[in-house]
Amino acid sequence: MRLKDKVALITGAGMGMGRAASLLFAREGARIAVLDINAEAGEETAALVRSDGGEAAFFRCDVGVEENVKKSVADAVTAFGKLNILFNNAGVLWRERDFEVTRTDERIWDRVMGINLKGPVFVCKYGIPELIRQGGGSVITTSSISALLGYKRAQDAYTASKGALISLSRSIAVVYADKKVRSNIIHPGFVDTPMQKELSEEAKQGIAQLVPLRRLAQPLDIAYCALFLASDESSYITGAEIVVDGGLTISGA
Ligand SMILES: NC(=O)c1ccc[n+]([C@@H]2O[C@H](COP(=O)([O-])OP(=O)(O)OC[C@H]3O[C@@H](n4cnc5c(N)ncnc54)[C@H](O)[C@@H]3O)[C@@H](O)[C@H]2O)c1
């Protein structure tokens, strides 16, 4: 029960890592506010948590729309009485529209930045005051190893949005430290989630061969890192970045 008596708000919790984190956090004692733009997926995650013996409520929310986030945070507080953990997990990767800068449309830049960067901004804007009301809390934000590397096949809006999250998280860590609000970043490598559904099995095997640990991550690999950052076990860690990529970014091979 590493999150006993805590309430966690998780964005993009309808599938992938957000769903895995919802189930894991609930097993560790947290009550979960499941936020997602996809109502069917979000309701399903909340139902899965409940059938596993946990407590969860779904709130439909497009994190790129400030009013949606404001309302969802307020609704989550009404439902659970408080917030202790904000997990900024929602993100979009649009391989078929997001390319290198010379080929990427302004509308794609705006929407990707709106979801991937402004989403966490809005969650923090309305969520951090709730953490402060509880005497502090933990903000966890999912960036990506894409923020640390360049790729020949670029997705520059995605990459830039994820890079900006590093600076944002550090600033939050410093500004709210005296209120006992911690802020940390996770950089997943390749994770086998619906986001990677366009990758063929062959492509996934090819990527796995480049990873020193010789496999893609599973959603739980990332959720366990988030669990540690959410829990009081990491109470002296703030402004940090944790790479969870099976060694991909440190491999010279
Ligand atoms: N899968 C990977 O290989 C990988 C690697 C590095 C980083 N990441 C990051 O990890 C996070 C989770 O990724 P995933 O692979 O689980 O993704 P996913 O696509 O499997 O799931 C993302 C969830 O976010 C929701 N979502 C999308 N847009 C939203 C919006 N505007 N508002 C609210 N919810 C929205 C989707 O409905 C979905 O339920 C993302 O931030 C992603 O960028 C993923």
The ligand as an SDF file (V2000), in Angstrom:
LIG
                    3D

 44 48  0  0  0  0  0  0  0  0999 V2000
    4.4450    4.4450  -26.3660 N   0  0  0  0  0  0  0  0  0  0  0  0
    5.6650    4.9040  -26.4370 C   0  0  0  0  0  0  0  0  0  0  0  0
    6.5600    4.2720  -27.0350 O   0  0  0  0  0  0  0  0  0  0  0  0
    6.0350    6.2060  -25.7530 C   0  0  0  0  0  0  0  0  0  0  0  0
    7.4030    6.5440  -25.6740 C   0  0  0  0  0  0  0  0  0  0  0  0
    7.7780    7.7000  -25.0250 C   0  0  0  0  0  0  0  0  0  0  0  0
    6.8250    8.5090  -24.4560 C   0  0  0  0  0  0  0  0  0  0  0  0
    5.5070    8.1750  -24.5550 N   0  0  0  0  0  0  0  0  0  0  0  0
    4.5550    9.0690  -23.9030 C   0  0  0  0  0  0  0  0  0  0  0  0
    3.8920    8.3540  -22.8830 O   0  0  0  0  0  0  0  0  0  0  0  0
    2.5800    8.8680  -22.6900 C   0  0  0  0  0  0  0  0  0  0  0  0
    1.5720    7.7480  -22.7520 C   0  0  0  0  0  0  0  0  0  0  0  0
    1.7060    7.1290  -24.0120 O   0  0  0  0  0  0  0  0  0  0  0  0
    0.9720    5.7730  -24.4400 P   0  0  0  0  0  0  0  0  0  0  0  0
    1.9220    5.0570  -25.2920 O   0  0  0  0  0  0  0  0  0  0  0  0
    0.3760    5.1170  -23.2590 O   0  0  0  0  0  0  0  0  0  0  0  0
   -0.1630    6.4170  -25.3660 O   0  0  0  0  0  0  0  0  0  0  0  0
   -1.5330    5.8050  -25.9310 P   0  0  0  0  0  0  0  0  0  0  0  0
   -1.7700    6.4610  -27.2470 O   0  0  0  0  0  0  0  0  0  0  0  0
   -1.4930    4.3210  -25.8930 O   0  0  0  0  0  0  0  0  0  0  0  0
   -2.5960    6.3420  -24.8610 O   0  0  0  0  0  0  0  0  0  0  0  0
   -2.7370    7.7350  -24.6910 C   0  0  0  0  0  0  0  0  0  0  0  0
   -4.0600    8.0660  -24.0500 C   0  0  0  0  0  0  0  0  0  0  0  0
   -4.1540    9.5000  -24.0240 O   0  0  0  0  0  0  0  0  0  0  0  0
   -5.4590    9.8640  -24.4490 C   0  0  0  0  0  0  0  0  0  0  0  0
   -5.4430   11.2010  -25.0380 N   0  0  0  0  0  0  0  0  0  0  0  0
   -5.0140   11.5740  -26.2610 C   0  0  0  0  0  0  0  0  0  0  0  0
   -5.2280   12.8840  -26.4600 N   0  0  0  0  0  0  0  0  0  0  0  0
   -5.7970   13.3580  -25.3300 C   0  0  0  0  0  0  0  0  0  0  0  0
   -6.2700   14.6240  -24.9340 C   0  0  0  0  0  0  0  0  0  0  0  0
   -6.2170   15.6790  -25.7620 N   0  0  0  0  0  0  0  0  0  0  0  0
   -6.7960   14.7620  -23.6890 N   0  0  0  0  0  0  0  0  0  0  0  0
   -6.8970   13.6960  -22.8570 C   0  0  0  0  0  0  0  0  0  0  0  0
   -6.4690   12.4630  -23.1860 N   0  0  0  0  0  0  0  0  0  0  0  0
   -5.9400   12.2940  -24.4150 C   0  0  0  0  0  0  0  0  0  0  0  0
   -5.8550    8.7970  -25.4560 C   0  0  0  0  0  0  0  0  0  0  0  0
   -7.2700    8.7370  -25.6340 O   0  0  0  0  0  0  0  0  0  0  0  0
   -5.2710    7.5420  -24.8150 C   0  0  0  0  0  0  0  0  0  0  0  0
   -6.1860    6.9500  -23.9160 O   0  0  0  0  0  0  0  0  0  0  0  0
    2.3990    9.9340  -23.7610 C   0  0  0  0  0  0  0  0  0  0  0  0
    2.6680   11.1950  -23.2140 O   0  0  0  0  0  0  0  0  0  0  0  0
    3.4560    9.5800  -24.7830 C   0  0  0  0  0  0  0  0  0  0  0  0
    3.8640   10.6910  -25.5330 O   0  0  0  0  0  0  0  0  0  0  0  0
    5.0920    7.0530  -25.1910 C   0  0  0  0  0  0  0  0  0  0  0  0
  1  2  1  0
  2  3  2  0
  2  4  1  0
  4  5  1  0
  4 44  2  0
  5  6  2  0
  6  7  1  0
  7  8  2  0
  8  9  1  0
  8 44  1  0
  9 10  1  0
  9 42  1  0
 10 11  1  0
 11 12  1  0
 11 40  1  0
 12 13  1  0
 13 14  1  0
 14 15  2  0
 14 16  1  0
 14 17  1  0
 17 18  1  0
 18 19  2  0
 18 20  1  0
 18 21  1  0
 21 22  1  0
 22 23  1  0
 23 24  1  0
 23 38  1  0
 24 25  1  0
 25 26  1  0
 25 36  1  0
 26 27  1  0
 26 35  1  0
 27 28  2  0
 28 29  1  0
 29 30  1  0
 29 35  2  0
 30 31  1  0
 30 32  2  0
 32 33  1  0
 33 34  2  0
 34 35  1  0
 36 37  1  0
 36 38  1  0
 38 39  1  0
 40 41  1  0
 40 42  1  0
 42 43  1  0
M  CHG  2   8   1  16  -1
M  END
$$$$
